[in-house]
Amino acid sequence: MTPERPALIVADRWQEYQLLDCGDGMKQERWGAHTLVRPDPQIIWPRSGVAPGAKWTGWDGFYHRSEKGGGKWEYRRPLPDHWTISYAPLKLTFKIHPTSFKHTGLFPEQAVNWEWCSAQIVRKCAQLGRPVSVLNLFGYTGAATCAAAAAGASVCHVDAAEGMVKWCRENAALSGLADAPIRYITDDCLKFVRRELKRGRKYDAIIMDPPTYGRGSTGEMWRLEDHLWPLLEECGQLLSDTPLFFLINAYTARLSPTVVANLLAALLGHRGGKITAGEVGLPIQRDGKVLPCGIYGRWEA
């Protein structure tokens, strides 16, 4: 199987989120009623249309990175601890909470993958007459889990951080999915997959967003270059006899779209189907550029 050439797909259907401006290592975003400025290592180009070193204006929260690592938020006016934004195309609502690590709990560029997964699931559920079973590993705050559940899937959401699993449950409730068939699991992903194999469980689709480094729920170390392929091999055995898709997202410079496509080809090439890979990005309102935000690899039957 020869994967298709890497492609850039852009999340341009947001109404309540907007990437306003980028440059000089920073990005300015509108999250509903609040505007935040955060650092982004991808942004090595200058801001367009402003003098070099010009200060950012019109923000409510500004994340200052520390030379010692980490950083902290500066707020120009009091902001709520958290608020919500919705993704209208899929009728999903998410909790936004600026964290001490600069993140907000949501990666808006992933909307392109939520829509792709949703379309696959809706089509397959109609064919099967039953819910599609989806496993979401390293599931974070559960946006993909909510998208899959809203499309009619039964979902197993796994993350090693208890707080992220709780956040996923909150997002599900906000999206009207409090009673949806979602299993919320706090566990090391590789150990969980191995236990599922012993239990004989199967899934029609798998989503994963593996980190470069990480720790499991009991302190296990995860290193992408050492553990990703063994995890993929185990996951391959979890797939049902007629699997629907396998999606890998990544935010590490250690993987390229071609590497992810090659991994999927090695894992699933014998099943036929189609492999696509590339970058996900967000449109920049100020100048029409696209901010690349990560990579994806997709296998579909």
Secondary structure by P-SEA (a helix, b strand, c coil): cccccbbbbbcccccccccccccccbbbbbcccbbbbbbbccccccccccccccccccccbbbbbbccccbbbbbcccccccccccccccbbbbbbbbcccccccccccaaaaaaaaaaaaaaaaaaacbbbbbbbccccccaaaaaaaaaccbbbbbbccaaaaaaaaaaaaaacccccbbbbbbccaaaaaaaaaaacccccbbbbbcccccccccbbbbbccccaaaaaaaaaaaccccccbbbbbbccccccaaaaaaaaaacccccbbbbbbbbbbbbbccccbbbbccccccccc
